[in-house]
Amino acid sequence: MDHSNRRDSDIAFEEILVLNAISLVSARMARRLAALAKQRQSEEGGKPFNEQSKHYGSNHRRASRCSCRY
């Protein structure tokens, strides 16, 4: 039984590392895409999307409670 628990905790730790890496890459991509969109808007002479709508990126609702169970 102890061997099985150790293996499960190793797998969980690896999953956490993978999810953290995905999160970092996603954040980096989002920053780069936002910078690219801003650059394109300035080249076209328009306002960036967030200045037009005043709610870009913050118009979503959070889940009231996390449904994840570990």
C-alpha positions as CSV (number, residue, x, y, z in Angstrom):
1,M,0.0,0.0,0.0
2,D,2.8,2.4,0.9
3,H,4.3,1.9,-2.6
4,S,1.0,2.8,-4.2
5,N,0.6,6.0,-2.2
6,R,4.2,7.1,-3.0
7,R,3.5,6.5,-6.7
8,D,0.3,8.5,-6.6
9,S,2.0,11.4,-4.9
10,D,4.8,11.3,-7.5
11,I,2.2,11.4,-10.3
12,A,0.3,14.3,-8.6
13,F,3.6,16.2,-8.2
14,E,4.4,15.7,-11.9
15,E,0.9,16.9,-12.8
16,I,1.4,20.0,-10.8
17,L,4.7,20.7,-12.5
18,V,3.1,20.3,-15.9
19,L,0.2,22.5,-15.1
20,N,2.5,25.2,-13.8
21,A,4.5,25.0,-17.0
22,I,1.4,25.3,-19.1
23,S,0.3,28.3,-17.0
24,L,3.6,30.1,-17.5
25,V,3.6,29.5,-21.3
26,S,-0.1,30.6,-21.5
27,A,0.7,33.8,-19.6
28,R,3.7,34.5,-21.9
29,M,1.6,33.9,-25.0
30,A,-1.2,36.2,-23.7
31,R,1.3,39.0,-23.1
32,R,2.8,38.6,-26.5
33,L,-0.6,38.5,-28.2
34,A,-1.7,41.6,-26.3
35,A,1.5,43.4,-27.4
36,L,1.0,42.3,-31.0
37,A,-2.7,43.5,-31.0
38,K,-1.6,46.8,-29.5
39,Q,1.1,47.2,-32.1
40,R,-1.4,46.4,-34.9
41,Q,-3.9,48.9,-33.5
42,S,-1.4,51.6,-33.3
43,E,-0.2,50.9,-36.8
44,E,-3.8,51.2,-38.0
45,G,-4.4,54.3,-36.0
46,G,-7.2,52.9,-33.9
47,K,-7.7,52.5,-30.2
48,P,-6.8,49.3,-28.5
49,F,-9.8,47.1,-27.8
50,N,-9.7,47.6,-24.0
51,E,-10.0,51.3,-24.4
52,Q,-13.1,50.9,-26.6
53,S,-15.1,48.5,-24.4
54,K,-13.6,49.3,-21.0
55,H,-14.0,45.6,-20.0
56,Y,-11.6,43.6,-22.1
57,G,-10.4,40.6,-20.1
58,S,-12.5,41.3,-17.0
59,N,-16.0,40.6,-18.3
60,H,-16.0,37.0,-17.3
61,R,-17.4,35.4,-14.2
62,R,-15.5,33.3,-11.8
63,A,-16.9,30.0,-10.6
64,S,-18.4,30.5,-7.2
65,R,-16.6,27.5,-5.9
66,C,-13.9,25.3,-7.1
67,S,-15.3,21.9,-8.1
68,C,-11.9,20.2,-8.2
69,R,-11.4,17.4,-5.7
70,Y,-8.0,16.0,-4.9
